[in-house]
Amino acid sequence: MRVLLWLIWLPFAALATPKVITTGASVTQIVEALGGEQWIVGTDSTSQGHYPKLGYFRQLGAEGVLSLKPDELWAAPGTGPAAVLEQLAASGVKVRELPPAPGIDGLYSHIALLGQWLDKPQAAAALVSRIKDGLNHLEPLAAKPRVLFLLSASDRGLIAAGTQTWPDTLMALAGFDNVAASQQGYKPFSREMLLSGIDLILVPEHVSATPQALCQQPPLNLLGQRCKVRALPATLVMSQGPEVLTAVKALRHALD
């Protein structure tokens, strides 16, 4: 009798939804976009939603992760520390890490891979198709505005998004010219370059000062009345997620 019950239960156990922790806002966003939110039992602090939060994804603690009793951890590039991931794997948690893949093609590859993990390859292909179709139907701009994206701005200096960053990808998709394209990654931006001609400065909303205040304090006050700063939601412009079309439209709207 016990053998019979076990044989009946086994197929249902195999179909049980795994309990997954997602780290990195982009991973959580893609899983949700593919209809896999019921798999999520916790996320890191960069993700939105009413999930239990585990702190910053680059500084996870094994104890906090294990307290949620996950079956798997789906990690964005940069999730760590590595020793914690090794400890989780040794504790029986299946750790799956997305490989670094910059740019819009990187987003498509991440969607495809997460679609495989969710066993939703068709949903992933459909999502990629919708994104491509939306981007292909954007009206071209008459001229390329020169735009600077600042990760941080204070009297101590500026940190700008160069190539190989998601803001750079968004600016290219929007038809903008990235003023900081001569540098790679997030790097200090010189005050002299501010005077090279900038049509728009973008900052994530987590920057402490308001756009108006930023224009009045060094070094952006060097621009005088030509200083035009717009703040956008960090989860929209910093995460390599499926809301890319919304992000591109928000960038263009910031020009107005």
N, C-alpha and C positions, 0 to 999 in steps of 0.2 A: 504493500500500500504506500509506504514511504517512497519507494522507487517510482511508483506511478505519479505521485504528487510532484516529485522532483522533475520528472519528465514533462509534466504539464506546465510547471512554473518556469522552466529553463527558457523557452522562446520569449516569454514576456520579460524576463530579466535581461535578455540580450537586446530587447527593444527599449529598455528604460533609458530616459534622457540623462546623459551624463551631467554631473554638476560641475560647472565650469567657472573659473575666475578669469576675467579678461583684464589685461593691463595695457594702458595706452588708450587715450580717447578714441583714436581711429579704429582700433580693434573692436571696441565696444560698439561704436557707431555702425561698423560694417555688419557685425553680428545682428544688431537690431534691424538694420535695413534688409537683411536676408530672412527675417522672421524667426531668429533664434534667441530672442530675449528670455524665453522660458528656461534656457540652458544656464543662464547667468545667475550665480549665487553671490557674486561679489566683484568689485572692480577697484582699480586704484583711484586716487583722488582727482586725476585729470578727467575722468569720465563723468558724464552727467547721469541723471536717473536716480531713482530711489533704491539703489543697491547698497548693501554694506560696503563701506569704504576701508581700504587697507593702507592708506598713505600714498606717497609718491612712488611711481612705478620703478624709478631707478634706485630706490632705497627701501625695498620690501623687507619685511621681517618674516622669517619662517613660521614663527608662532602664530602671528596674526592670520596668515594664509591657512595654516592647518586648522585653525579654530573654526573655519567655515566648512571643513570636511569636504573639500573639492575632489573630484575625480581627475580633473585636468586643469592646467594653467595655460591659457593662450596669451602669449607675450608679444608685445610690440618690440621692434628693434630697440636695444638700449635698456631693456628690463634687467634688473639686477638687485643686488650684487650677484655675480656668478656663483659664489659660494652658497648663497641662499637657494638659488635654482638647483644646485647639486644636492643640497639638503632636502629639498622638496621631492626631487626625483627619488632619492634614497628612502624617503618616507612613503613612497608608493603613488605620488602624484605624477601623472603623465604631463611633462612639460613640453609644450610645442611653441617654438619660437619662429616668428615671421622673419625672413631674411631681410636685411636692408635693401630697399628698392626705391630709389628716389624718383621723383617726377610722376607724371600722370600715368605712364606705363607701369610704374611701381604700384600705384593704387590699383590698377586693373589686375596685376598679378596677386596682390594681397586679397582682393575680392574673390578671385578664382580659388586661391588656396583655402580661405576660410569657408568658401562654399563646399569644398571637398570635406573639410573637417565637420561641417554641419550636415553633410550628405544632402546638400542642396545645390548641385552644380548647375542645374537649369536656372534656378533663381539668381545665381551669381552671374551667369551669362546674360540674363535679361537685365540685370542691374547695370552691368558694364555697357550694354547696348543702349540703355536709356541715357546714361551719362554721355556717351559719345554722340548720340543724336542731339542732345541738348546743346553740347558744346559746338557741334557743327552748324547749328542754326543761329548762333550768335551773330549779330550784325557787326561787320568790321568797322573799326573806328577810322575816322577821316585822317587822324594823325596820331602818332604814338606819344602819349604824355610821358614825361620823365617823372618817375615815382620812386620814393625811398620808403622802405619798410624798416621801422626801428623796433627792435625787441625791447630796448630800454633807452631812456633819454633823461639826462640830468646834467647838472653843472659839472659833474665829474667826467662826462663824456657820453658818446653815443655808441650803441651796438646795433649794427645794421645787418639785414639779411642779404647775403650774397648768393651766388649760385649754389646748387646742391642743397637748397632749402625749399620747404613747401611754399612759403610766401613768394619766392622767386618763380616757382611753377605757376602759381595763381596769377602773378603779374603778367607772365608770358601768355597765358590763356586769355587774359583780359585785353591783351594788345598793348600792354604798357612796356616802357623801357626802364629796366631796373637800374637806377643810378649807381647801385653798389655792385654791379655785375663784374667788376674787375677783381673782386675778392670772393673767396669760397667759404661758405658756412656763415656763422654769426661772428662778426669781427668788429673791432672798433672802427668807427668812421670819422675821418678827419674833419675838422672845422673848415679847412680850406675847400674841401669838396662840396660843402654846403652851398658855396657861392658859384657852383658850376651850372646852375640853372635847374631848379626843381619845381615841378608843377603841383605836386601833392606829396605829403608825408603821411604814412599810415602807421598806426600803433595799435597793439592789442589793448583791450579795455582794462587789463590788469595794471597797466602803467598808472602810477599813483596820481599824477597831475592830470588836470583836464586839458583838452586840446588848446584852449585859450591860454591857460597858464603856461603850457609848454612853449608857446610862441613868445611869451614874455620873459622867459628865463634863459640864461646861457645854456648852450650855444645857439639855440634856435632863434634867439632874438636878433642874431646877425642878419636874418632874412627880412626883418622889418615887416612891412605890410604884405610882403610876398609869402609870408609864412602861412601855409594852409595845412592844418593837421586834422585828420579824421581818425576816430577810434572805432575799431570793429571787434566783435566778440572773439576772444582768443580761441575758443573751441571751433570756431568757423574757419579762422585764417591760419591757425597753427597746427591743426590736425589733418593728416593726410587721409581724410575720410570721404564718405560717399556724397556729402553735401557740397561737392566741389562746384557744381553749377551755381548753387545759391551763393557760394563764396565769391565766385567770379562776378556775378551780378552785383553783389554788395560792393566790390572794389570799384566797379564802373559807376555805381550810384554815388560813391564817395567823391567822384569828380564834380558833381553838381554843386 
